[in-house]
Amino acid sequence: MCLTGVDYFSTLGYQPAIAAAAAGALAPIATLILVVVTLFGALPIYKRVAQESPNGEGSIAMLEKLLPKWKGKLFVLALLGFAATSFIITMTLSAADASAHLIENPFAPTWIHGQEVAVTLMFLLLLAVVFLRGFQEAIGIAVALVAAFLILNLVVVITAAAQIAADPAPIGHWWTTLTAQHSNPLAMIAVALLVFPRLALGLSGFETGVVVMPQIKGAPDDTPESPQGRIIGAQKLLTSAAVIMSGFLIASSFVTTLLIPAAEFEEDGEASGRALAYLAHKYLGEGFGTLYDVSTIAILWFAGASAMTGLLNLVPRYLPRYGMAPAWSRAVRPMVMVFTAVAATVTVAFKADVEAQSGAYATGVLVLIASASVAVTLSARRRRQHTAALGFGVISLILIWTTLTNIWDRPDGAGIAALFILGILVVSFASRARRALELRATTITLDDEALTFVAAPDSGQISLIAHEPERLSAAAYRRKFDHACTVSHISPTDRPLFIEVIVDDSSEFEAHLDVRGITRHGYRILQVHSSNVPNTIAAVMLHIRDITGLMPHVYFRWTEGDPLVNLFKFLITGEGEIAPVTREVLREAEPEVSRRPWVHVG
């Protein structure tokens, strides 16, 4: 909970000030709407997400299952772009805000003023060092920081509430201002709803709460198929974080709105971006205020830890499996360095400006939550849970409206997200093209019949004839056999095997190959389902060589059509220029010529 909370709870460092700046005297009412959406919208959604993706895949995996093949992959890549926006900007924005708190502290040395970019880069580097040392250290630091930060916030809120109890005049002044600006309660609620999207930063942290699920131990009787203990633990985590944060949001918004002059929330005001810190210095002295600043700086710096955790869980889970990232992207330390470099680039580009990055942050957070709401709505509908589907559907509409409103008001956030999506797409497809000639088979299994076929030859080679699985007539097999005999000099007395690759989902990259032996029209056939043809044939040939000690030979006909078009077709559909690609895959996989299976084309 604390690893999630360093992102979620750390927004107390700036959320009350953002609410007051956006809503003015309506800030407590707008914050109350935020809490309602949190407890009755985001929380039920992510409790359902935790139930349906208990291994930390999150809502993205749910949507991937609902959208098949390339549509699903492209949609996931787009969502990963928004996730990357959310997580990277979490790192940079929080580190930048930590820098602002440090620089604005009265005890900060004068030479540090104007060095926001350098200080922010230092915070990002320190965060990377923690993750390079190990994940367990990150969890330990998160627990200490969250505990200290929440205790200090509780002291500040209680002290501020005591000031209001001792002198209730601010309540009367606030109510007078509120009623003067808005004629009736309905008008207040309507205006609060309009400014609610500006407060959406207070919804951050839920996606990370699901991503960290693999860290939850669960119950002794948990199974990989049904980890109920882990699911219950994750739901407790989400509920605890949401309830704690909701209490602090309401209390902090109320006391800051009542006790801090409106002018101080403006851009150059002393409470801009640090409302609770302002109260800590004013009512508890510079010493306690500095202690509060140190705690705020620390948790804002380490808020990037939950974002880094999210990135380290999401990116290796999808991109390498799609063939859209190098294999080393599954390793933690290289990816920490990559993400830190990206965060540093973003920091320099935005000059460590918190306000300039907040639009992109809100856009990323809202798109992820809205997509999660759509995922659980579709899931409930598919399971014929009509009441749940209706409820989640209403929540989805609210969150989609909030997202669109935020994008309309702050289009820069969508623009930054679009750059992240474009970057992911370019890198992903470039990586997939570069890895196109890999074997791609994670494991290979031959059933008993297939083993019987490959063990039968007495000669030193096994002959395979590549055949299209769409042509299943006896005449089609006879024509293919006769052609091989004519152009490749196979003896008519030989009994070669046919090999058929059935392409199920060409968007998949790696897969287990289950080779079945079947007999059709008197011909012996090795049949395998896969995502592509040439890589699969190459992998099966190498496997046959290894288990039999015999050298496989495969016989193809030349593919008709433009070679460039066929090559592009191979990259997208897994078919196309099969014979030369099969030979090239074998050349890449087996550098020793004498051990390389043969490819014949005629």
C-alpha positions in Angstrom: 0.0 0.0 0.0 2.9 2.4 0.8 4.6 1.7 -2.5 1.3 2.7 -4.2 0.8 5.5 -1.7 4.0 7.3 -2.4 2.3 8.3 -5.7 -1.3 8.5 -4.4 -0.7 10.1 -1.0 2.0 12.4 -2.2 -0.6 14.4 -4.1 -1.5 16.0 -0.8 1.6 18.0 -1.3 -0.1 20.0 -4.1 -3.8 18.8 -4.5 -5.3 21.2 -1.9 -3.6 24.2 -3.6 -4.8 23.0 -7.1 -8.3 22.6 -5.8 -8.4 26.1 -4.3 -6.8 27.7 -7.3 -9.3 25.9 -9.7 -12.5 26.2 -7.6 -11.9 29.0 -5.1 -14.4 28.9 -2.3 -16.0 25.8 -3.9 -12.9 23.8 -3.4 -14.3 21.7 -0.5 -17.4 20.8 -2.5 -15.4 20.0 -5.6 -13.1 17.9 -3.5 -16.1 16.1 -2.0 -17.2 15.2 -5.6 -13.7 13.9 -6.2 -14.0 11.7 -3.1 -17.4 10.4 -4.2 -15.9 9.5 -7.6 -13.0 7.8 -5.8 -15.0 5.7 -3.4 -18.0 4.9 -5.6 -16.3 5.0 -9.0 -12.6 4.3 -9.2 -12.4 2.0 -6.2 -15.1 -0.5 -7.4 -13.6 -0.5 -10.8 -10.2 -1.4 -9.7 -11.4 -3.9 -7.2 -13.0 -5.7 -10.2 -9.8 -5.2 -12.2 -7.8 -6.9 -9.3 -10.2 -9.8 -9.4 -9.9 -10.4 -13.1 -6.1 -9.7 -13.5 -4.6 -11.1 -10.3 -1.1 -11.3 -11.7 -0.7 -7.5 -12.0 -1.6 -7.2 -15.7 -4.2 -4.4 -14.9 -7.0 -3.1 -17.1 -4.8 -3.1 -20.2 -4.7 -6.9 -20.2 -8.5 -7.1 -19.8 -8.9 -4.9 -22.9 -6.3 -6.9 -24.8 -8.5 -10.1 -24.3 -11.6 -8.2 -25.6 -9.9 -7.0 -28.8 -8.4 -9.8 -30.9 -5.2 -9.9 -33.0 -3.6 -6.7 -34.4 -6.5 -4.5 -33.2 -5.8 -5.6 -29.6 -2.1 -5.1 -30.0 -2.4 -1.6 -31.4 -4.9 -0.6 -28.8 -2.6 -1.9 -26.1 0.3 0.1 -27.6 -1.8 3.2 -27.5 -2.8 2.6 -23.8 0.9 1.9 -23.0 1.6 5.3 -24.5 -0.9 6.9 -22.0 0.5 4.7 -19.2 4.0 5.8 -20.1 2.8 9.4 -20.1 1.2 9.0 -16.7 4.2 7.1 -15.1 7.0 9.2 -16.6 5.3 12.5 -15.9 4.6 11.2 -12.3 8.3 10.8 -11.9 9.2 14.2 -13.5 6.3 16.2 -12.0 6.8 14.9 -8.5 10.5 15.4 -8.6 10.0 18.9 -9.9 7.5 19.7 -7.1 9.9 18.3 -4.6 12.5 20.7 -6.0 10.0 23.6 -5.6 9.4 22.7 -2.0 13.1 22.5 -1.3 13.9 25.8 -3.0 11.0 27.7 -1.4 11.9 26.6 2.1 13.2 29.6 4.2 16.3 27.7 5.3 17.3 26.7 1.7 20.6 28.2 0.6 20.4 31.1 -1.7 22.6 29.5 -4.4 19.9 26.8 -5.0 17.4 29.4 -6.3 16.9 29.1 -10.1 18.4 25.6 -10.1 15.1 23.7 -10.5 16.2 21.6 -13.4 19.5 20.5 -11.8 17.8 19.6 -8.5 15.1 17.7 -10.3 17.7 15.7 -12.3 19.5 14.9 -9.0 16.2 13.5 -7.5 15.6 11.4 -10.6 19.2 10.0 -10.4 18.8 9.2 -6.7 15.5 7.3 -7.5 17.3 5.3 -10.2 20.1 4.4 -7.7 17.5 3.0 -5.3 16.0 0.7 -8.0 19.4 -0.3 -9.2 20.2 -1.6 -5.7 17.0 -3.7 -5.5 13.2 -3.7 -5.3 13.1 -4.6 -1.6 14.9 -1.5 -0.6 12.3 0.6 -2.6 9.5 -1.0 -0.6 11.3 -0.3 2.8 11.8 3.3 1.9 8.2 3.7 0.8 6.8 2.4 4.1 9.0 4.9 6.1 8.2 7.9 3.9 4.4 7.2 3.8 4.1 6.7 7.6 6.0 9.9 8.4 4.2 12.0 5.7 0.7 10.9 6.8 1.5 11.5 10.5 2.8 15.0 9.8 -0.2 15.8 7.6 -2.5 14.6 10.4 -0.8 17.0 12.8 -1.2 19.9 10.4 -4.8 19.1 9.7 -5.7 18.7 13.4 -3.9 21.9 14.3 -5.7 23.8 11.5 -9.0 22.4 12.6 -8.3 23.5 16.1 -7.6 27.0 14.9 -11.0 27.0 13.2 -12.7 25.6 16.3 -11.2 28.3 18.4 -12.2 31.1 16.0 -15.1 30.0 13.7 -15.0 33.4 11.9 -13.4 31.8 8.8 -16.4 29.5 8.4 -18.8 32.5 8.3 -16.6 34.4 5.9 -16.3 31.3 3.6 -20.0 30.7 3.6 -20.7 34.4 2.9 -18.3 34.3 -0.1 -19.9 31.0 -1.3 -23.5 32.2 -1.2 -22.6 35.5 -2.8 -21.0 33.8 -5.7 -23.6 31.1 -6.2 -27.4 31.5 -5.7 -28.3 28.0 -4.5 -26.8 24.6 -3.6 -27.6 23.2 -7.1 -25.6 26.0 -8.7 -22.7 25.3 -6.4 -22.7 21.6 -7.3 -23.0 22.4 -11.0 -20.0 24.7 -11.0 -18.1 22.2 -8.8 -18.8 19.5 -11.4 -17.4 21.8 -14.2 -14.1 22.3 -12.3 -13.9 18.7 -11.2 -11.6 17.6 -14.1 -9.0 20.0 -12.8 -8.9 18.0 -9.6 -8.5 14.6 -11.3 -4.8 14.3 -10.2 -6.3 13.1 -6.9 -7.3 9.9 -8.7 -3.7 8.8 -9.4 -2.4 5.6 -7.9 -5.1 3.1 -8.7 -3.5 1.5 -11.7 -0.2 1.1 -9.7 -2.2 -0.5 -6.9 -3.1 -3.3 -9.3 0.3 -3.5 -10.9 2.0 -4.3 -7.6 -0.3 -7.3 -7.0 2.5 -9.8 -7.6 4.2 -8.5 -4.4 1.2 -9.6 -2.3 1.8 -13.0 -0.8 -1.8 -14.2 -0.7 -3.2 -17.2 1.1 -1.5 -20.6 1.5 -4.1 -22.3 -0.7 -3.7 -19.8 -3.6 -3.2 -21.4 -7.0 -2.0 -19.7 -10.2 -5.5 -20.1 -11.6 -7.3 -18.9 -8.6 -5.2 -16.7 -6.2 -8.1 -15.6 -4.1 -5.9 -14.6 -1.1 -3.9 -12.3 -3.4 -7.1 -10.8 -4.8 -8.5 -10.1 -1.4 -5.2 -8.6 -0.3 -5.2 -6.3 -3.3 -8.8 -5.2 -2.7 -7.9 -4.4 0.9 -4.9 -2.4 -0.3 -7.0 -0.4 -2.7 -9.8 0.2 -0.1 -7.4 1.2 2.6 -5.5 3.7 0.4 -8.8 5.2 -1.0 -10.4 5.6 2.4 -7.2 7.2 4.0 -6.7 9.5 1.0 -10.4 10.5 0.9 -10.3 11.6 4.6 -7.2 13.6 4.0 -8.5 15.2 0.8 -11.7 16.5 2.5 -10.0 17.7 5.6 -7.1 19.4 3.9 -9.3 21.1 1.3 -11.6 22.4 4.0 -8.9 23.9 6.3 -6.7 25.3 3.5 -9.7 27.0 1.9 -10.8 28.6 5.2 -7.5 29.6 6.6 -5.4 30.7 3.5 -6.2 33.9 1.7 -7.2 33.4 -1.9 -4.4 35.6 -3.2 -1.8 33.1 -1.7 -3.0 30.3 -4.1 -2.1 32.3 -7.2 1.0 31.5 -9.2 3.5 33.6 -7.2 1.7 33.2 -3.8 3.2 31.5 -0.8 0.6 28.7 -0.9 0.9 28.0 -4.6 1.4 24.2 -4.9 2.1 23.9 -1.2 -1.1 24.8 0.8 -0.5 22.4 3.7 3.1 23.4 3.9 1.9 27.0 4.2 -0.3 26.1 7.2 2.5 24.0 8.8 4.9 27.0 8.8 2.2 29.5 9.9 0.7 27.6 12.8 3.5 25.2 13.9 6.6 27.3 13.4 9.5 27.3 11.0 11.1 24.2 12.6 8.0 22.0 12.2 7.3 23.6 8.8 10.8 22.6 7.7 10.3 19.1 9.0 7.0 19.0 7.0 8.9 20.3 3.9 11.5 17.6 4.3 8.8 14.9 4.5 7.0 16.3 1.5 10.1 16.6 -0.5 11.0 13.0 0.3 7.7 11.5 -0.6 7.3 13.6 -3.7 10.8 12.5 -4.8 9.9 8.9 -4.1 6.5 9.1 -5.7 8.4 8.2 -8.9 9.0 4.8 -7.2 5.5 3.7 -7.8 5.6 5.0 -11.3 8.9 3.2 -11.9 7.3 0.0 -10.5 4.4 0.4 -12.9 6.7 0.8 -15.9 8.9 -2.1 -14.9 5.8 -4.3 -14.7 3.9 -3.1 -17.7 6.6 -2.7 -20.5 8.3 -6.1 -20.0 4.9 -7.8 -19.8 3.8 -6.7 -23.2 6.5 -5.4 -25.6 8.9 -8.3 -25.6 6.0 -10.7 -26.0 4.9 -8.8 -29.0 8.4 -8.8 -30.4 8.4 -5.1 -30.1 11.3 -4.7 -27.7 14.7 -6.4 -27.3 14.9 -9.4 -25.1 17.0 -7.5 -22.5 14.0 -5.3 -21.8 12.8 -8.0 -19.5 15.7 -7.2 -17.2 15.1 -4.6 -14.5 18.4 -2.7 -14.3 18.7 -1.8 -18.0 15.1 -0.7 -18.1 15.6 1.5 -15.0 18.4 3.3 -16.9 16.2 3.7 -20.0 13.2 5.1 -18.0 15.5 7.5 -16.1 17.0 8.8 -19.3 13.5 9.4 -20.7 12.5 11.2 -17.5 15.6 13.3 -17.6 14.9 14.3 -21.2 11.3 15.3 -20.2 12.5 17.3 -17.3 14.9 19.3 -19.4 12.3 19.8 -22.1 9.8 21.2 -19.6 12.4 23.0 -17.5 11.1 21.2 -14.4 7.9 23.3 -14.5 5.2 21.6 -12.5 2.3 23.4 -14.0 3.4 22.7 -17.6 3.5 18.9 -16.9 0.2 18.7 -14.9 -2.0 18.6 -18.0 -0.1 15.6 -19.4 -0.2 13.9 -16.0 -4.0 14.3 -15.6 -4.5 13.1 -19.2 -2.5 9.9 -18.6 -4.2 9.2 -15.3 -7.8 9.8 -16.6 -7.3 7.8 -19.8 -6.1 4.8 -17.8 -9.0 5.0 -15.3 -11.5 5.5 -18.1 -10.2 2.5 -20.0 -10.4 0.4 -16.9 -14.0 1.5 -16.4 -14.8 0.5 -20.0 -13.0 -2.9 -19.5 -15.0 -3.8 -16.4 -18.2 -2.7 -18.0 -17.6 -4.9 -21.0 -16.5 -7.8 -18.7 -19.7 -7.5 -16.6 -21.8 -7.3 -19.7 -20.1 -10.4 -21.2 -20.9 -12.3 -17.9 -24.5 -11.1 -18.1 -24.2 -9.2 -14.9 -26.7 -6.5 -16.0 -26.9 -4.5 -12.8 -23.1 -4.3 -12.5 -22.7 -3.5 -16.2 -25.2 -0.6 -15.8 -23.4 0.8 -12.8 -20.0 0.5 -14.4 -21.4 2.0 -17.6 -22.6 5.1 -15.8 -19.2 5.5 -14.1 -17.5 5.0 -17.5 -19.5 7.9 -19.0 -18.6 10.1 -16.1 -14.9 9.3 -16.4 -14.9 9.6 -20.2 -16.6 13.0 -19.9 -14.0 14.0 -17.3 -11.2 12.9 -19.6 -12.5 14.7 -22.7 -13.1 17.8 -20.7 -9.6 17.7 -19.4 -8.2 17.2 -22.9 -10.3 20.1 -24.2 -9.2 22.4 -21.5 -5.6 21.3 -21.6 -4.8 19.9 -25.0 -1.1 20.0 -24.3 -1.5 16.9 -22.2 -3.0 15.0 -25.1 -0.2 16.3 -27.3 2.5 14.9 -25.0 0.7 11.6 -24.7 0.5 11.5 -28.5 4.3 11.9 -28.7 4.7 9.0 -26.2 2.4 6.8 -28.3 4.2 7.7 -31.5 7.5 7.0 -29.9 6.3 3.6 -28.6 4.8 2.7 -32.0 8.0 3.6 -33.9 10.3 1.8 -31.5 8.0 -1.2 -31.3 7.6 -1.8 -35.0 11.3 -1.1 -35.7 12.1 -3.7 -33.0 9.6 -6.2 -34.4 11.1 -5.8 -37.9 14.6 -6.2 -36.5 13.6 -9.4 -34.6 11.5 -10.8 -37.5 14.1 -13.4 -38.3 14.3 -14.9 -34.8 13.0 -18.5 -34.3 10.2 -17.2 -32.0 9.3 -20.7 -30.6 9.5 -20.8 -26.8 9.2 -24.6 -26.7 8.4 -27.4 -29.2 6.5 -30.6 -28.6 5.8 -33.4 -31.0 2.9 -35.8 -30.3 3.4 -39.6 -30.6 2.3 -39.7 -34.2 4.6 -36.9 -35.2 7.5 -38.7 -33.4 6.7 -41.9 -35.3 6.9 -40.0 -38.6 10.2 -38.4 -38.0 11.8 -41.5 -36.5 10.8 -43.7 -39.6 13.4 -42.7 -42.2 16.5 -45.0 -42.5 18.5 -42.6 -44.7 20.5 -39.7 -43.4 17.9 -37.1 -44.1 14.2 -36.2 -43.4 12.3 -34.7 -46.4 9.6 -32.1 -45.7 7.3 -30.6 -48.3 5.8 -27.3 -47.4 2.1 -27.2 -48.1 -0.7 -24.7 -47.7 -3.2 -25.9 -45.1 -6.1 -24.3 -47.1 -5.7 -26.9 -49.9 -6.8 -30.2 -48.4 -7.9 -32.2 -51.4 -6.1 -35.4 -52.5 -5.3 -33.7 -55.8 -3.6 -30.8 -54.1 -1.3 -33.1 -52.2 -0.6 -35.1 -55.3 0.3 -31.9 -57.3 2.6 -30.7 -54.6 4.3 -34.1 -54.4 4.7 -34.4 -58.2 6.2 -30.8 -58.3 8.8 -31.7 -55.7 9.7 -34.8 -57.6 10.1 -32.8 -60.8 12.0 -29.7 -59.7 13.8 -31.0 -56.6 14.7 -34.5 -57.7 12.9 -36.3 -54.9 12.4 -40.0 -55.9 8.8 -41.0 -56.4 9.5 -44.0 -54.2 10.3 -41.7 -51.3 7.8 -41.0 -48.6 8.4 -37.4 -47.6 6.4 -35.7 -44.9 4.3 -32.7 -45.6 4.5 -29.8 -43.1 1.5 -27.4 -42.7 1.6 -24.2 -40.6 -1.8 -22.8 -39.7 -1.5 -19.1 -38.8 -4.0 -18.3 -36.0 -2.9 -14.9 -34.8 -0.1 -13.2 -36.8 0.2 -10.4 -34.2 1.6 -12.8 -31.6 5.4 -13.1 -31.6 6.5 -15.9 -29.4 4.6 -19.1 -28.8 4.8 -22.8 -27.8 4.7 -25.0 -30.9 2.6 -28.2 -30.6 3.4 -30.4 -33.7 0.7 -33.0 -34.5 1.2 -35.9 -36.8 -1.9 -36.7 -39.0 -2.5 -38.8 -42.1 -4.7 -37.4 -44.9 -5.3 -39.1 -48.3 -2.5 -41.5 -47.5 0.1 -38.6 -47.0 1.8 -38.1 -43.6 1.6 -34.6 -42.4 3.2 -32.6 -39.6 0.6 -29.9 -38.6 1.3 -27.0 -36.3 -0.5 -23.9 -35.3 1.6 -20.7 -35.0 1.7 -17.0 -35.6 3.9 -17.2 -38.8 5.0 -19.8 -41.4 8.8 -19.4 -42.1 10.0 -19.0 -38.5 7.9 -22.0 -37.5 9.2 -24.3 -40.2 12.7 -23.3 -39.3 12.2 -24.0 -35.6 10.5 -27.4 -36.3 13.4 -28.4 -38.6 16.0 -27.6 -36.0 14.1 -29.4 -33.4 13.8 -32.5 -35.6 17.5 -32.4 -36.3 18.2 -32.3 -32.5 15.9 -35.1 -31.5 16.7 -37.5 -34.4 20.2 -36.7 -35.4 19.0 -36.7 -39.1 19.3 -33.6 -41.3 15.9 -32.2 -42.4 15.4 -30.9 -46.0 12.4 -28.7 -46.8 11.0 -28.2 -50.3 9.2 -25.1 -51.4 7.7 -23.6 -54.5 8.7 -20.0 -55.3 6.1 -17.5 -54.0 4.3 -15.6 -56.8 4.2 -11.8 -56.7 6.4 -8.8 -55.9 9.2 -9.9 -53.4 8.9 -6.5 -51.5 5.1 -6.9 -51.1 5.6 -10.5 -50.0 8.2 -9.4 -47.4 5.8 -6.8 -46.0 3.1 -9.4 -46.0 5.3 -11.6 -43.9 5.9 -8.9 -41.3 2.2 -8.3 -40.9 0.4 -11.6 -41.6 3.3 -14.1 -41.0 3.1 -15.5 -44.5 4.4 -14.1 -47.9 8.0 -14.6 -48.8 8.3 -18.0 -47.1 11.2 -19.9 -48.7 14.0 -17.3 -48.5 12.9 -16.1 -45.1 12.9 -19.7 -43.8 16.5 -20.1 -45.1 17.5 -16.7 -43.5 16.0 -17.7 -40.1 18.0 -21.0 -40.3 21.2 -19.1 -41.2 20.7 -16.7 -38.2 19.9 -19.6 -35.8 22.6 -22.0 -36.9 25.9 -20.4 -38.0 27.6 -23.7 -38.7 26.8 -24.6 -42.3 27.3 -28.3 -41.9 24.7 -28.5 -39.2 22.2 -26.2 -40.9 19.0 -27.8 -42.3 18.6 -27.5 -46.1 16.1 -25.3 -48.0 15.2 -26.3 -51.6 13.2 -24.0 -53.8 11.9 -24.7 -57.3 
